[in-house]
Amino acid sequence: MNPIPSTFNEHQISRTVIGGKPNVNANPLNISVILLNSSGSHFKNHIFENLIQCNFQSIVSIEHDPTNTTIDEMSKKFPMVKFVVPLESASDGELVNIGMAEVASDYVLVLRDTLNIPSKIILQNLASSLTKSGIYCLVPRLVDKDKNSLPITFYPSAERSHFVVEAAFAMSDGMKTLYPFDYIGLYNREKFISLGGFDWTINSPYWQNLDLALRAWLWGEEIKFTSLLQFSYIDESHVEDHSINIDYLRYYLKNELPKIKMEEAYIKKSNFLIFLFRSSCGFLEARRQFNEAANWVKRNKYRFKMDLQTFIENWSK
């Protein structure tokens, strides 16, 4: 497994960038859009037209398919849109990292082409309301194709000393939530970069997403639900895969094992045997992963404002 990254843009991948003419309209929003594309959506023209109407500072469309032959045509039709085409395999989190490096606004709205994106989703007054708090991430209401609300508010819990993520249908404006479902949310770009962005060495979307979100909470940031934004899925909504795998182990080492003592985070050496039992990857590999995570925590020891136990205990306060 690759070393734990220290910065959001530490890992560079080959990519083609087309278009991206600067927005010269008056008073553009201090918000950019990163659009993650999973397929050749028939609604792409409609999506770009609606996004451009909002006067975002910039729009970055990230394609998963480098063989998409419509990109040149789309870039001529929508010169403001910057099309980014990775030329090698990349996880969703890594694609968001790439998008963050391509924009300069203070806030970034991450969306997917699997969503119905209506016109005028964010105008100037709404943008001001959404960004005035300055928190790390705001999560919109999401509904399925039949307009049924999805349980996108999550809270931490413990079950037999194990960390558990619970989902809830209840949601109100400003309500805390553990992570942004399907990566969708309005991110404070400066804080995203300060947190190190998504860990590109974690391939599982669920563990990669939870890794950054939990790190944000443990490092003193907040993620909250907003009732001012709502999107619906065009077809089937995203289904999360919680399978325990090698990606879980990296997430576990970075977020669940660190403890706080004298305002410094650390991983107890005695936790290695616990990790060895959980990892099932052999003594030498387990030792390598454990030591790397312990060193990463040591490098960031003053960034941690709480450990997982304190986080769970303080959630309802």
Backbone bond lengths (Angstrom), bond angles and torsions (degrees), N, CA, C in turn:
res aa  C-N    CA-C-N  psi(-1)  N-CA   C-N-CA  omega(-1)  CA-C   N-CA-C  phi
1 M - - - 1.459 - - 1.526 109.35 -
2 N 1.332 116.28 143.30 1.456 121.62 -178.18 1.528 111.83 -71.15
3 P 1.344 117.10 157.14 1.461 120.87 179.10 1.524 111.91 -60.14
4 I 1.321 116.65 150.09 1.457 121.56 177.45 1.527 108.77 -65.21
5 P 1.329 118.72 125.00 1.469 120.38 -177.92 1.520 112.47 -68.27
6 S 1.319 116.05 151.37 1.459 121.77 179.00 1.518 112.21 -101.50
7 T 1.345 117.15 -25.43 1.457 121.24 -179.22 1.520 110.37 -129.63
8 F 1.326 116.63 160.83 1.459 120.69 -175.21 1.528 112.12 -69.03
9 N 1.334 117.99 -26.11 1.470 120.84 -177.41 1.522 112.47 -112.76
10 E 1.319 115.84 25.77 1.463 120.40 -177.30 1.517 111.85 -64.97
11 H 1.325 116.18 -36.04 1.462 120.10 -177.95 1.525 109.33 -101.92
12 Q 1.324 116.43 114.81 1.456 121.53 -179.92 1.531 109.52 -101.55
13 I 1.322 115.31 133.56 1.465 119.33 177.22 1.528 109.07 -118.05
14 S 1.320 115.89 154.87 1.460 120.94 178.96 1.522 109.90 -66.46
15 R 1.315 115.85 137.36 1.461 119.17 -179.59 1.524 109.89 -158.02
16 T 1.310 115.25 157.56 1.453 123.20 174.47 1.521 108.33 -107.79
17 V 1.327 116.43 134.98 1.462 121.41 179.08 1.515 108.41 -120.28
18 I 1.333 116.30 126.10 1.461 122.28 -177.60 1.530 109.07 -126.99
19 G 1.330 116.29 135.83 1.460 120.60 174.45 1.512 112.64 77.38
20 G 1.332 115.32 -155.22 1.456 120.51 -179.07 1.510 113.18 95.64
21 K 1.335 117.14 39.99 1.456 120.90 177.36 1.524 109.47 -62.06
22 P 1.336 118.91 132.45 1.470 120.80 -177.70 1.523 112.58 -57.42
23 N 1.329 115.77 144.61 1.458 121.77 177.44 1.533 108.67 -75.05
24 V 1.335 115.98 114.33 1.469 120.02 -178.02 1.529 111.41 -102.27
25 N 1.330 116.55 5.75 1.464 119.96 178.32 1.522 110.16 -67.84
26 A 1.307 116.79 156.13 1.463 121.54 -179.92 1.526 111.03 -70.16
27 N 1.322 116.21 140.46 1.471 123.80 174.00 1.530 113.89 50.87
28 P 1.324 118.07 56.94 1.468 118.53 175.32 1.525 110.16 -64.75
29 L 1.327 116.00 153.43 1.460 120.34 178.25 1.523 109.88 -65.47
30 N 1.315 115.65 151.41 1.470 120.40 174.75 1.532 109.21 -83.81
31 I 1.316 115.09 39.11 1.471 123.75 -178.16 1.524 108.43 -136.58
32 S 1.314 117.18 134.77 1.456 122.65 171.12 1.525 108.86 -111.83
33 V 1.311 115.90 167.76 1.467 121.57 179.65 1.520 109.82 -121.15
34 I 1.325 116.17 134.35 1.458 122.42 167.66 1.524 106.44 -110.61
35 L 1.315 116.95 117.36 1.458 122.43 -179.81 1.518 108.89 -105.10
36 L 1.333 116.46 114.81 1.462 121.52 178.08 1.522 108.50 -89.59
37 N 1.324 115.97 122.60 1.460 121.11 -176.86 1.521 110.52 -105.63
38 S 1.307 115.59 124.94 1.465 120.33 -178.70 1.515 112.30 -101.30
39 S 1.328 116.72 -17.53 1.467 120.27 -177.22 1.520 109.31 -158.92
40 G 1.304 115.80 177.56 1.456 120.64 175.98 1.511 110.37 -80.44
41 S 1.314 116.94 77.73 1.459 120.99 -176.28 1.522 111.43 -64.34
42 H 1.337 115.80 135.89 1.463 121.24 177.56 1.528 110.71 -72.81
43 F 1.335 116.40 -11.72 1.462 120.60 -176.59 1.532 111.92 -97.89
44 K 1.335 118.19 10.97 1.461 120.47 -172.71 1.527 112.30 -59.97
45 N 1.332 117.84 -44.71 1.463 120.06 178.19 1.522 110.61 -57.88
46 H 1.302 115.79 -45.61 1.461 121.98 -179.23 1.527 110.36 -62.98
47 I 1.323 117.12 -41.49 1.469 121.47 179.58 1.524 110.34 -61.32
48 F 1.322 117.24 -49.57 1.472 120.61 -177.85 1.529 111.20 -64.36
49 E 1.320 116.81 -41.33 1.467 120.31 178.31 1.525 110.75 -58.71
50 N 1.326 116.88 -44.26 1.463 120.70 -178.63 1.527 111.92 -69.36
51 L 1.343 116.93 -38.52 1.456 119.94 179.46 1.532 110.93 -67.12
52 I 1.314 117.02 -41.25 1.465 120.87 -179.12 1.528 110.98 -64.52
53 Q 1.316 117.24 -33.34 1.466 121.04 178.58 1.531 112.20 -60.98
54 C 1.317 117.25 -24.81 1.466 121.12 -176.63 1.526 113.08 -79.29
55 N 1.337 116.78 -12.77 1.464 121.39 179.67 1.535 111.97 65.46
56 F 1.336 116.25 42.04 1.459 120.33 173.87 1.528 109.19 -63.91
57 Q 1.338 115.87 153.79 1.464 119.09 179.60 1.528 110.67 -62.58
58 S 1.315 117.08 -39.91 1.462 121.61 175.85 1.520 109.60 -158.15
59 I 1.332 114.88 158.26 1.464 122.09 179.55 1.523 107.69 -129.72
60 V 1.324 116.25 123.08 1.459 121.53 179.32 1.523 108.61 -115.45
61 S 1.314 116.45 118.55 1.461 122.47 178.98 1.520 108.25 -104.39
62 I 1.329 116.13 117.01 1.467 120.22 -176.34 1.525 109.63 -106.74
63 E 1.305 115.57 118.28 1.456 122.22 -176.60 1.526 111.12 -90.84
64 H 1.310 115.92 143.42 1.459 120.44 174.15 1.530 110.66 -88.70
65 D 1.320 116.50 -25.10 1.464 121.00 -172.70 1.529 111.21 -106.77
66 P 1.337 118.33 105.68 1.471 120.83 -179.75 1.522 113.28 -67.50
67 T 1.344 117.95 -11.95 1.465 121.00 -179.43 1.525 112.12 -92.82
68 N 1.319 117.77 4.80 1.462 121.40 -179.62 1.534 109.49 -62.35
69 T 1.299 116.20 113.55 1.473 121.14 -174.52 1.522 112.90 -84.87
70 T 1.307 117.92 -3.78 1.470 119.91 -177.04 1.526 112.43 -92.62
71 I 1.332 118.36 -4.51 1.466 120.77 -174.08 1.518 111.87 -63.40
72 D 1.338 118.75 -44.13 1.469 121.17 179.57 1.524 110.64 -59.84
73 E 1.320 115.20 -43.56 1.465 119.88 179.48 1.530 110.76 -64.58
74 M 1.324 116.68 -42.77 1.464 121.20 -179.27 1.529 110.75 -66.95
75 S 1.321 117.52 -37.14 1.464 120.05 -178.93 1.527 111.47 -67.15
76 K 1.317 117.65 -30.87 1.465 121.13 176.65 1.524 110.74 -74.20
77 K 1.308 116.13 -34.94 1.461 120.59 -179.29 1.519 111.33 -75.77
78 F 1.359 115.71 -33.81 1.461 120.68 -178.63 1.538 109.11 -127.18
79 P 1.338 117.38 74.70 1.468 120.33 -174.58 1.527 114.23 -63.21
80 M 1.347 117.66 -22.18 1.463 119.46 179.22 1.531 111.60 -71.36
81 V 1.329 116.67 -26.99 1.467 120.77 -176.97 1.528 109.73 -76.55
82 K 1.320 115.77 130.92 1.465 121.47 175.77 1.530 108.19 -95.54
83 F 1.318 116.57 116.13 1.463 121.72 -179.63 1.527 108.91 -95.00
84 V 1.314 115.99 122.89 1.465 121.86 179.34 1.524 107.94 -114.01
85 V 1.316 116.20 124.30 1.458 121.65 -177.41 1.523 109.70 -120.19
86 P 1.349 118.77 102.33 1.469 120.37 176.60 1.528 110.19 -64.25
87 L 1.321 116.24 137.31 1.459 121.28 -178.99 1.521 111.69 -98.79
88 E 1.328 116.27 7.23 1.463 121.71 174.77 1.515 108.51 -145.96
89 S 1.303 115.25 164.59 1.466 120.52 -176.20 1.526 110.76 -61.52
90 A 1.331 116.41 137.64 1.464 121.23 179.72 1.522 109.11 -148.84
91 S 1.319 116.15 143.67 1.463 121.13 178.06 1.520 110.03 -75.89
92 D 1.327 116.57 165.83 1.463 120.35 179.48 1.525 111.24 -60.37
93 G 1.327 116.45 -41.20 1.451 119.65 179.82 1.514 111.92 -62.67
94 E 1.325 116.83 -39.07 1.455 120.19 178.27 1.528 110.86 -67.17
95 L 1.334 116.66 -34.01 1.460 120.09 176.92 1.527 110.59 -66.17
96 V 1.328 116.72 -37.89 1.466 119.78 176.30 1.527 109.69 -65.04
97 N 1.334 116.88 -41.58 1.473 119.97 176.42 1.527 111.13 -56.83
98 I 1.322 116.25 -43.66 1.459 120.73 178.90 1.524 109.90 -61.24
99 G 1.324 115.99 -45.61 1.455 119.91 -179.98 1.511 112.48 -61.50
100 M 1.333 117.02 -39.34 1.464 120.88 179.30 1.530 111.31 -61.70
101 A 1.318 116.50 -31.60 1.466 120.58 179.73 1.525 111.99 -77.42
102 E 1.331 117.04 -15.22 1.457 121.05 -176.86 1.522 113.25 -95.52
103 V 1.341 118.11 -3.57 1.468 120.85 -178.53 1.528 109.72 -120.74
104 A 1.336 115.62 165.71 1.462 119.97 -178.66 1.525 112.77 -127.43
105 S 1.319 117.97 -0.64 1.466 121.06 -179.08 1.521 110.24 -70.52
106 D 1.333 116.09 162.25 1.469 120.52 179.64 1.521 112.49 -75.53
107 Y 1.332 116.51 -23.32 1.466 120.39 -178.28 1.521 109.73 -130.65
108 V 1.327 115.01 148.90 1.461 120.74 -177.20 1.527 109.41 -136.06
109 L 1.325 115.64 126.57 1.461 122.11 177.90 1.520 108.27 -97.23
110 V 1.338 116.98 117.35 1.462 122.21 178.98 1.525 108.75 -95.55
111 L 1.330 115.43 121.47 1.461 122.09 -178.65 1.530 109.62 -129.07
112 R 1.331 115.18 172.92 1.468 121.53 176.86 1.521 109.92 -128.54
113 D 1.329 115.57 153.71 1.462 118.49 177.88 1.526 112.00 -75.66
114 T 1.326 116.89 -3.46 1.471 120.65 175.88 1.530 111.05 -85.19
115 L 1.336 116.60 0.81 1.457 121.61 178.96 1.521 110.79 -101.23
116 N 1.315 115.28 149.52 1.459 120.78 169.38 1.528 106.71 -80.63
117 I 1.320 117.03 113.87 1.463 121.87 -176.50 1.523 108.33 -109.06
118 P 1.317 118.02 99.95 1.469 121.26 -176.08 1.521 111.84 -73.92
119 S 1.309 116.19 167.41 1.462 121.44 177.45 1.524 109.97 -72.01
120 K 1.320 115.40 151.70 1.463 122.54 175.98 1.534 112.39 54.98
121 I 1.330 116.14 42.53 1.471 119.53 179.70 1.521 111.57 -67.11
122 I 1.339 115.88 -31.64 1.475 120.47 177.01 1.526 108.62 -138.77
123 L 1.324 116.52 120.32 1.453 121.83 172.37 1.527 108.64 -112.39
124 Q 1.321 116.85 178.33 1.461 121.16 -169.65 1.526 113.75 -55.94
125 N 1.321 117.78 -47.47 1.473 120.53 -178.08 1.528 111.30 -64.06
126 L 1.328 115.55 -41.52 1.467 119.15 178.98 1.523 110.27 -67.12
127 A 1.317 117.23 -40.15 1.464 121.07 178.69 1.520 110.44 -58.87
128 S 1.324 116.39 -41.64 1.471 120.51 179.48 1.516 110.63 -64.49
129 S 1.339 116.84 -39.95 1.469 120.80 179.31 1.524 111.72 -66.29
130 L 1.328 116.40 -38.35 1.456 120.82 -176.83 1.526 112.68 -73.02
131 T 1.322 117.10 -29.61 1.469 119.94 -173.16 1.521 113.61 -102.51
132 K 1.317 118.60 -6.63 1.468 119.45 -173.62 1.523 113.35 -66.55
133 S 1.335 118.03 -27.95 1.469 120.09 -178.59 1.527 111.97 -75.01
134 G 1.338 116.92 -28.17 1.460 120.98 179.18 1.511 115.08 74.49
135 I 1.347 118.36 11.56 1.466 118.83 -177.85 1.527 110.72 -70.68
136 Y 1.306 115.95 165.37 1.459 122.10 -173.66 1.526 112.93 -62.15
137 C 1.337 117.70 -47.33 1.466 119.00 -174.85 1.522 111.25 -150.15
138 L 1.337 115.65 135.50 1.460 122.83 173.03 1.518 108.16 -111.75
139 V 1.329 116.17 133.37 1.461 122.12 -176.52 1.531 109.47 -107.77
140 P 1.344 118.52 125.98 1.461 120.87 -179.50 1.520 112.28 -81.06
141 R 1.307 115.89 164.23 1.462 120.75 172.13 1.524 107.86 -72.19
142 L 1.325 116.49 136.19 1.452 122.06 178.41 1.524 109.24 -122.74
143 V 1.318 115.72 137.50 1.461 120.83 178.40 1.515 108.97 -127.16
144 D 1.334 116.77 156.81 1.457 119.95 179.70 1.528 109.94 -81.65
145 K 1.316 115.98 -177.09 1.471 120.10 -174.98 1.517 112.85 -64.79
146 D 1.349 116.70 -18.43 1.461 121.21 177.68 1.524 112.43 -97.88
147 K 1.338 115.16 12.51 1.467 122.79 177.38 1.530 113.82 70.09
148 N 1.332 116.50 22.09 1.458 120.52 174.87 1.530 109.22 -89.10
149 S 1.324 116.54 134.70 1.462 120.27 -179.09 1.519 111.42 -63.80
150 L 1.317 115.81 138.19 1.459 121.27 175.91 1.531 109.15 -94.94
151 P 1.329 117.47 147.03 1.478 120.55 178.61 1.522 110.37 -74.97
152 I 1.319 116.96 87.06 1.467 120.58 -174.50 1.527 112.42 -109.16
153 T 1.322 117.01 13.37 1.465 119.12 170.14 1.526 107.40 -107.41
154 F 1.318 115.92 128.41 1.460 122.07 -174.61 1.524 109.12 -125.15
155 Y 1.318 115.40 147.68 1.456 119.27 179.35 1.527 109.65 -138.79
156 P 1.342 116.43 151.91 1.474 120.53 -178.00 1.518 111.37 -83.22
157 S 1.313 114.81 148.47 1.457 120.81 177.20 1.526 108.47 -149.88
158 A 1.309 116.31 175.36 1.471 121.48 177.84 1.513 108.85 -131.46
159 E 1.313 115.34 138.14 1.462 121.37 179.11 1.522 108.09 -135.82
160 R 1.347 115.25 110.00 1.476 120.55 -176.58 1.522 110.61 54.94
161 S 1.287 115.29 46.27 1.480 125.18 178.27 1.527 113.66 70.54
162 H 1.341 117.97 4.30 1.464 121.22 178.09 1.521 109.81 -99.08
163 F 1.330 115.60 142.19 1.459 121.34 177.78 1.528 109.37 -72.42
164 V 1.323 115.54 132.55 1.466 121.49 -178.13 1.529 109.20 -132.10
165 V 1.320 115.64 139.20 1.465 121.11 175.06 1.513 108.53 -101.65
166 E 1.326 116.45 123.63 1.462 122.22 179.44 1.520 108.98 -107.64
167 A 1.338 116.37 145.79 1.462 121.80 177.84 1.524 109.82 -108.27
168 A 1.324 115.46 150.54 1.457 120.41 -179.23 1.528 110.26 -139.08
169 F 1.330 116.42 145.58 1.466 120.95 174.95 1.525 110.65 -84.55
170 A 1.332 116.27 -25.35 1.463 120.01 -179.35 1.521 110.02 -65.91
171 M 1.311 115.55 134.76 1.461 119.70 178.76 1.524 109.43 -155.64
172 S 1.315 114.94 139.76 1.456 121.34 176.80 1.513 107.99 -143.41
173 D 1.310 116.39 155.77 1.455 120.68 -175.07 1.524 111.23 -56.95
174 G 1.325 116.45 129.07 1.455 121.48 -179.78 1.511 114.60 86.21
175 M 1.331 117.57 1.55 1.466 121.85 179.87 1.531 110.19 -68.96
176 K 1.322 117.07 136.93 1.459 120.86 178.39 1.527 110.62 -69.54
177 T 1.311 115.78 144.85 1.461 120.93 173.40 1.527 108.31 -141.98
178 L 1.306 117.03 145.52 1.460 121.56 -171.30 1.525 112.88 -67.16
179 Y 1.327 117.22 -40.56 1.466 119.24 -177.85 1.534 110.17 -155.11
180 P 1.337 117.18 160.34 1.466 121.10 178.01 1.526 110.70 -81.12
181 F 1.298 116.87 119.15 1.458 122.02 -179.15 1.528 110.47 -60.34
182 D 1.335 116.38 130.77 1.464 122.81 175.45 1.528 112.21 60.99
183 Y 1.344 117.24 24.13 1.468 124.67 -179.95 1.535 112.83 71.34
184 I 1.314 118.53 -2.14 1.458 121.97 -171.87 1.525 110.29 -77.90
185 G 1.337 116.76 124.73 1.457 119.59 -179.85 1.515 111.91 175.35
186 L 1.321 114.94 171.62 1.458 122.26 175.62 1.522 107.69 -102.13
187 Y 1.333 117.36 112.13 1.458 123.47 -173.11 1.526 111.55 -102.68
188 N 1.322 115.57 140.87 1.456 122.07 167.93 1.526 106.42 -78.19
189 R 1.331 116.62 112.32 1.471 120.19 -171.12 1.520 112.07 -63.69
190 E 1.329 118.14 -42.02 1.460 120.38 -179.04 1.526 111.12 -61.11
191 K 1.337 116.31 -42.21 1.460 119.76 -179.96 1.523 111.12 -70.88
192 F 1.331 116.28 -36.79 1.469 120.21 176.60 1.527 110.06 -57.86
193 I 1.326 116.34 -47.16 1.460 120.86 -179.73 1.524 110.82 -65.39
194 S 1.336 116.76 -41.72 1.464 121.21 179.87 1.523 111.61 -61.92
195 L 1.323 116.63 -33.82 1.465 121.19 179.29 1.527 112.75 -76.00
196 G 1.322 116.86 -12.49 1.466 120.33 179.54 1.504 114.17 96.43
197 G 1.350 117.30 0.20 1.458 120.20 179.23 1.520 112.67 66.13
198 F 1.312 115.16 -168.88 1.465 120.81 -179.57 1.533 110.17 -75.11
199 D 1.312 115.56 140.18 1.455 122.02 179.73 1.524 108.88 -76.18
200 W 1.327 116.68 107.28 1.464 120.73 -175.67 1.520 112.64 -67.14
201 T 1.322 118.05 -16.74 1.468 120.42 -179.85 1.524 111.75 -81.43
202 I 1.322 117.55 -7.50 1.469 122.08 174.27 1.522 107.30 -99.69
203 N 1.314 117.44 114.30 1.468 121.31 -174.86 1.518 113.39 -88.67
204 S 1.318 117.99 -31.24 1.462 121.27 -179.21 1.518 109.97 -64.18
205 P 1.341 118.94 122.30 1.468 120.58 -179.92 1.523 113.06 -55.74
206 Y 1.321 117.67 -41.14 1.461 119.95 -177.09 1.524 111.51 -65.59
207 W 1.338 117.04 -50.61 1.466 119.99 -177.05 1.526 111.18 -71.21
208 Q 1.314 117.76 -32.44 1.463 120.58 176.81 1.525 110.86 -65.94
209 N 1.315 115.85 -43.82 1.461 121.54 179.29 1.529 111.13 -66.02
210 L 1.340 116.29 -46.31 1.461 120.64 -179.54 1.525 111.30 -66.83
211 D 1.329 117.17 -34.13 1.462 121.53 179.41 1.521 111.32 -58.17
212 L 1.328 117.55 -51.28 1.458 120.48 -178.95 1.524 111.40 -68.80
213 A 1.331 116.67 -41.07 1.459 119.84 -177.85 1.528 111.62 -64.35
214 L 1.318 116.73 -44.83 1.459 119.41 -179.87 1.523 110.69 -68.41
215 R 1.335 116.53 -37.20 1.463 119.54 175.41 1.529 110.35 -60.21
216 A 1.328 116.55 -40.38 1.463 120.23 178.49 1.523 110.76 -59.33
217 W 1.314 117.05 -46.56 1.468 120.78 179.50 1.525 111.02 -63.71
218 L 1.336 117.22 -46.65 1.466 120.62 -177.67 1.531 111.47 -66.17
219 W 1.327 116.76 -24.67 1.462 120.54 179.31 1.527 112.14 -94.91
220 G 1.327 116.72 9.71 1.460 120.33 171.45 1.517 116.95 98.22
221 E 1.333 118.10 7.68 1.463 120.51 178.55 1.524 110.52 -95.56
222 E 1.327 116.24 174.95 1.459 120.99 -177.16 1.522 111.48 -134.00
223 I 1.327 115.09 149.99 1.461 123.18 174.53 1.526 106.44 -127.57
224 K 1.330 116.66 126.12 1.463 119.45 -175.71 1.527 111.13 -134.62
225 F 1.313 114.36 157.70 1.461 122.09 176.99 1.525 109.41 -85.10
226 T 1.334 116.08 140.70 1.457 120.45 173.22 1.524 109.81 -121.63
227 S 1.308 116.57 134.62 1.464 121.61 177.69 1.523 111.42 -86.64
228 L 1.344 116.92 -1.12 1.457 121.05 -176.27 1.524 113.00 -84.83
229 L 1.333 116.78 -9.95 1.461 121.46 177.96 1.518 109.81 -126.22
230 Q 1.319 116.60 139.13 1.467 120.47 177.07 1.523 109.33 -147.20
231 F 1.338 115.71 138.30 1.454 122.54 176.43 1.524 109.22 -136.06
232 S 1.318 115.68 149.65 1.463 120.45 176.44 1.522 108.93 -118.99
233 Y 1.322 116.08 147.20 1.457 121.03 175.70 1.524 108.98 -76.65
234 I 1.331 115.63 142.56 1.459 120.62 -179.51 1.522 110.43 -73.90
235 D 1.319 115.83 -43.66 1.468 120.68 178.85 1.526 108.69 -119.22
236 E 1.308 117.95 -133.39 1.457 120.82 179.84 1.522 110.09 -71.53
237 S 1.315 116.40 140.32 1.460 120.99 179.61 1.525 110.47 -76.59
238 H 1.306 114.82 162.53 1.470 121.93 -178.49 1.530 110.91 -62.13
239 V 1.333 116.39 137.51 1.472 122.55 175.97 1.519 107.84 -113.10
240 E 1.334 116.73 123.39 1.457 121.10 -177.27 1.533 111.42 -81.59
241 D 1.313 115.52 140.76 1.462 122.47 177.65 1.526 108.25 -106.61
242 H 1.330 117.15 108.93 1.459 122.78 -177.18 1.527 112.82 -94.76
243 S 1.301 118.04 18.86 1.464 121.23 -175.87 1.531 111.27 -57.25
244 I 1.326 115.07 138.50 1.468 121.05 176.95 1.525 108.29 -81.12
245 N 1.322 116.03 119.66 1.461 120.67 -177.49 1.534 109.41 -149.17
246 I 1.324 117.13 -167.03 1.455 121.51 -177.53 1.526 111.49 -62.64
247 D 1.337 116.95 -30.64 1.463 120.50 177.91 1.524 111.21 -67.19
248 Y 1.327 115.65 -36.92 1.465 119.47 176.68 1.521 110.73 -60.57
249 L 1.328 117.12 -39.49 1.467 120.40 -177.77 1.524 111.43 -61.41
250 R 1.332 116.98 -41.87 1.472 119.43 178.77 1.524 110.38 -65.87
251 Y 1.327 116.13 -44.57 1.467 119.89 176.56 1.534 110.20 -58.34
252 Y 1.327 116.21 -44.53 1.467 122.14 -177.08 1.531 111.23 -61.69
253 L 1.317 117.13 -44.77 1.457 121.52 -179.31 1.524 111.97 -63.78
254 K 1.322 116.84 -39.93 1.463 121.39 -174.55 1.523 113.77 -79.04
255 N 1.339 116.87 -26.10 1.455 119.59 -170.85 1.524 115.41 -119.47
256 E 1.318 116.89 -36.77 1.464 118.82 -174.21 1.525 113.58 -92.70
257 L 1.323 117.86 -28.37 1.465 119.81 -176.93 1.530 115.38 -84.04
258 P 1.336 120.23 -32.26 1.476 119.18 -176.47 1.525 113.47 -58.71
259 K 1.335 115.70 140.19 1.463 123.55 175.56 1.525 108.30 -120.80
260 I 1.324 115.98 161.80 1.464 121.68 179.63 1.524 109.72 -112.83
261 K 1.341 115.38 130.60 1.458 121.14 174.64 1.523 107.85 -143.68
262 M 1.327 116.26 126.23 1.473 121.32 -179.16 1.530 110.63 53.90
263 E 1.358 115.12 41.85 1.462 123.18 176.80 1.518 113.36 64.91
264 E 1.318 117.32 20.85 1.458 121.61 176.68 1.527 109.48 -126.10
265 A 1.330 116.23 137.51 1.460 120.91 177.76 1.526 109.95 -87.32
266 Y 1.309 116.58 147.72 1.462 121.93 178.03 1.527 108.58 -159.43
267 I 1.300 115.88 163.63 1.465 122.00 173.00 1.508 108.19 -113.99
268 K 1.315 116.27 125.18 1.461 120.77 -179.47 1.523 110.40 -63.84
269 K 1.322 116.08 134.98 1.463 120.30 177.70 1.524 111.38 -61.33
270 S 1.332 115.60 -31.71 1.460 119.86 -178.85 1.526 112.48 -67.85
271 N 1.351 117.49 -14.73 1.464 120.65 178.10 1.516 112.93 -73.24
272 F 1.330 116.62 -9.95 1.458 118.35 -177.66 1.522 111.50 -61.31
273 L 1.313 117.65 -41.26 1.472 119.98 -178.73 1.526 110.76 -64.13
274 I 1.323 116.39 -36.37 1.463 119.80 176.94 1.526 109.63 -64.04
275 F 1.326 115.31 -45.15 1.459 119.71 -179.93 1.526 111.33 -65.71
276 L 1.317 117.45 -40.74 1.462 121.91 179.14 1.520 110.45 -58.11
277 F 1.326 116.33 -41.50 1.465 121.17 179.27 1.521 110.73 -65.39
278 R 1.337 116.73 -38.66 1.461 120.97 -177.40 1.524 112.43 -76.69
279 S 1.329 116.73 -31.47 1.455 119.91 -167.26 1.522 114.51 -75.55
280 S 1.316 117.23 -39.08 1.473 121.88 -177.64 1.532 111.62 55.33
281 C 1.342 116.63 34.24 1.469 119.17 -177.79 1.525 112.14 -119.95
282 G 1.321 117.55 13.87 1.448 119.79 178.79 1.506 112.41 91.85
283 F 1.336 116.27 151.07 1.457 120.86 -173.37 1.528 112.69 -62.31
284 L 1.338 117.60 -48.74 1.460 120.56 -174.65 1.528 112.04 -65.39
285 E 1.340 116.02 -43.79 1.466 119.26 179.48 1.523 110.52 -67.63
286 A 1.320 118.03 -40.34 1.465 121.11 177.98 1.525 110.51 -62.48
287 R 1.335 116.17 -41.68 1.460 119.91 178.57 1.533 110.86 -63.23
288 R 1.336 117.33 -41.50 1.462 120.79 179.73 1.527 110.99 -62.56
289 Q 1.322 116.19 -46.96 1.461 120.14 -179.33 1.526 111.17 -64.72
290 F 1.320 116.25 -41.96 1.464 120.94 -178.89 1.532 110.72 -63.65
291 N 1.320 116.74 -46.24 1.470 120.40 -179.47 1.522 111.67 -64.89
292 E 1.328 116.39 -38.66 1.460 119.73 179.58 1.529 110.52 -64.23
293 A 1.339 116.00 -43.46 1.462 119.64 179.13 1.527 110.85 -65.87
294 A 1.331 116.92 -40.39 1.469 120.79 178.97 1.533 110.36 -61.72
295 N 1.327 116.92 -39.14 1.467 120.77 178.14 1.526 111.24 -68.92
296 W 1.332 115.94 -38.02 1.471 120.17 177.81 1.533 110.49 -63.32
297 V 1.320 116.37 -44.03 1.464 120.49 178.08 1.530 109.97 -63.26
298 K 1.329 116.38 -40.01 1.469 120.03 179.03 1.525 111.06 -62.04
299 R 1.339 117.04 -40.99 1.466 120.42 178.84 1.525 111.79 -64.20
300 N 1.318 115.56 -30.04 1.468 120.71 -177.23 1.526 112.67 -109.18
301 K 1.317 117.32 21.34 1.462 120.90 -170.51 1.518 114.02 -60.04
302 Y 1.324 118.07 -28.40 1.461 119.75 -179.85 1.529 112.15 -89.02
303 R 1.329 117.23 -7.30 1.459 120.24 178.05 1.522 111.39 -78.13
304 F 1.316 116.52 -30.40 1.466 120.90 -178.64 1.530 110.02 -70.02
305 K 1.331 116.40 127.15 1.463 121.67 175.72 1.525 111.69 -100.26
306 M 1.306 116.61 -14.37 1.465 121.70 178.84 1.518 108.78 -162.85
307 D 1.324 116.01 162.76 1.458 120.00 173.02 1.525 108.23 -101.60
308 L 1.318 116.64 178.42 1.456 121.21 -173.04 1.526 112.12 -62.12
309 Q 1.319 117.36 -41.45 1.461 120.33 -178.93 1.533 111.11 -61.26
310 T 1.315 116.44 -46.53 1.473 120.39 178.60 1.521 110.37 -63.85
311 F 1.317 116.16 -38.73 1.463 121.27 178.97 1.530 111.03 -58.56
312 I 1.320 116.59 -47.38 1.468 120.65 -179.78 1.519 110.79 -64.60
313 E 1.332 116.25 -43.51 1.458 120.84 -178.17 1.520 112.39 -64.58
314 N 1.335 117.59 -32.47 1.458 121.67 -175.97 1.520 114.17 -92.89
315 W 1.330 116.98 -2.71 1.463 119.61 -172.72 1.527 112.84 -57.38
316 S 1.313 117.80 -42.85 1.474 121.33 -174.82 1.525 113.17 -85.72
317 K 1.323 117.40 -0.45 1.467 119.68 -177.27 1.526 111.26 -83.33
